[in-house]
Amino acid sequence: MTVMTPKILIYSHDTFGLGHLRRCRTIAQSLVGSFQEMSVLILSGSPIIGSFEFRSRVDFVRIPGVIKLRSGEYTSLSLQLDINETIAIRSSIIEHTAKVFKPDIFIVDKEPLGLRGEVLPSLQYLKGQKTRLVLGLRDVMDDPHVLKEEWLRKRAYPALNDLYDEIWVYGPSVMNNPLDGLGFDQSVMEKTLFTGYLRRSMPSSAQDFTAPFDGAPYVLVTPGGGGDGVELVDWVIRAYEARLRPLFPALIVLGPFMSKADVEAFSTRASHLRDVEILRFTPEIEPYMANATAVIGMGGYNTFCEILSFDNPALLVPRVVPRREQAIRAEQAQRLGLAQMLPIDSYPSVELMVKALANLPFIAPPSHAHSENYLGGLDIINLRTAEILGMREQHLSQRLGPRDDIKLTYNAG
């Protein structure tokens, strides 16, 4: 098929944090930048999606939000409704949007059936409409035995076998294959396309950026959404409070989901330190990342993409619960020479953090480990989209000039 005004629908699994939303937004922005007539619609329950700017021809449908409790159960974020009622509303909105929007491609982020199966009716409907169904996965999901048990419990296996046409892994095969060890047939593995990481770039508003610390070199500390980054922030502030060695100034971006009590406590402690500044939240962290001498993060997917994109020497302090995703990524990144890692099990050893902070600005950046080779994700996604839409030659001539030698490799690993 050749679609002159293509439409893509993206489902963002976003019960908590920023990861899913930011990944989907990055893909959407890239797609409309590559296809002049394309429209992309994002389905999201994120309470802060309105804080982000979107390019022309990208929009979103906000579905009722939910949050995950410490018990592992879900509850409605704002509405006084039973979780089953909330899921029913969300599922209805998703399906109705799919029927009216009539997407040529439907990309589902991370959860094969969505939260509690809410996307299944839409997948079944769109399958009958010949929509191309794509499951997008992070480079790392979790330990295989944990993910296998989870997907069996959620009845995700039939969807990957029978509903999805393609599986896009947003990372290079050298990093990890999230489907390894899950017991899928070869037919499922052959649907897999490793795109590489999603390169991040400076937003247009970066021209108004004002560097912290009057332009002096600094390290950026980012726990992502912040909801599970309290130990990291506390550990870093302890190191500055100890004054054991001279350290570069630190800008700490707490994230929108850190609790009010923790925000106030960290802000008070930082106010007594001349070389630590606190920023509550910014939807555009890229300028701070690009201007930082080094970065300290937890090893979440988006932060890792930014570290590679802006070539920052990095220290990763990954969480290990409720998933080992960040730890697996950080361990592999260290093996490949892309970043250094400090296990969270060492918290709150001030001496270890001070040593890591002192050494961090002087370690090799990711480019020394050929990180550029891992950042082709958006180009591959755009090219594969052009192939699906029957617009490959047009896309290549517009973006790259005449090329006959570009091929996509599935299950490259």
C-alpha angles and dihedrals in degrees: 000000000000113000115193096188102030123190127204126192119201125194113206115203099212115155091142139001134014103274103095095041095048093047093050092045091052091052093046093050091050094048096053089045090057100041116050097203099037125119122198124195122192122205109208141161094196112133091213101046088111090063091070127079119231131202121246112284093028118102138154141224112216112216122191111286128238132190133209116237124217088256089063093249123123128232136180113274099216110353123085091232137122111259091245090056091048092050090049090054092047093048092049092051092048093050094044091049091050092051094049098038094046097202122205089211128025115198117194116197118225102314110081093206098022124238108341091343095301094142097050096090090051092048091051092048095046092046087063091049092056092246111159106247117209129182112205117205134185117244088254126029106167142295105318095239091052094047092046092054091047095049092046090052091048092046091236097144097079090052093056091044100044113013110037118076096192141014117210116199109201096218143053121282090237089067102051145312108227091199096057113114095016095106100240121162119253089255090067094044089053090059090064122110119185105211102179123236122318109254116226124213137190116278119236090250090064089094087074093052117131114201117230123240091033092288097308118142112275142172120238119223115197127171091182111231088002099224092114100024102088095109093051094050093044091049093052094047090049088056092054092044091054094059092203094144137005109271135187112258114270129222110199118199104196101194132233097270099055111114119261091239092054092046091053093046094050093044091053093050092047091051088068093053119078093201100047125078128183126216114186098207142327125187088209108055093154097094091050090049095046093050096044121106089217140349134231116197144146097252100256117161099255096044090050092051089051093049090054093042095052094035097234124172099240143198115201121202102182127196117234100200140101084004134012091217095113093044093051091049093046093048092051092044090055092049090052093047094245098120145351122252133213114189115235087224086077092062126152097020102131093192092057094048093046091051092048092048093048093051097039101084090054102051120102116274120239092263089072086066092049095257090164088075090063100051104077097103100114093046091051092047091050092048094048090048089053090052092050091049093046091245100111099121093043091049094048094048091050097044106028110010122245109338129167099168102069115109133169117228119210122208090009099177 
